[in-house]
């Protein structure tokens, strides 16, 4: 047993809000939320020893995503609400941060923000090879349509590149082989399909269809 919510202090009205294990199975990021709120606080546990490592990340809405070498994780957050406004204040301007294990939250690195798009919801995760940071964006005014940006983590400037910024369909990067991104999408495919985008030649005329749309709905896919 790693975490037993039945042992949480009853007066705090806490519930288990999320768990994310590193690929090597050594570390567990886990979260609690109080009184049914969608605000959560995240901690890190050493799975072998069951010891909590002391990392505490507060005022989070959403999950976390470990980086490729398990030295930290990405998360999104809003500004900390004013006292007494925690559950009624409107949340805008979501931002992406990176937390390195063993440091304070105040030292976390700001990865991406769009103050000109306060209605955007953001998320981030690294590709399995650790080369790219994928940033997905949902516009709250659009249904089933999103954008995909990325950062080449080996580049000097770490510039955010807008790979899919038209918000004309739903896209998700399911994996990559070098500079080739494999993307699941419902663009021109109600039942969805998988395409390959070479980020060195990202124009749509260069996209390659890997799995075409079929009569059956594509429900899930992922790297192996």
Protein Blocks (a to p, Z undefined) as FASTA:
>chain_A
ZZdfklpcfklopacfbdcddfkopaccddddeehiabdcdddddfklopaehiacehia
cdddddfkopaccddddddddehilmmpccehiadddddehiafklpccfbdcfklmmbc
cdddddfklmaccdddddfkbghiacdddddfkbmnlpacdfblnopaccddfbdehjac
cdddfehianopaddddfklmcfklpccfbdcdfbdcfbdcdZZ
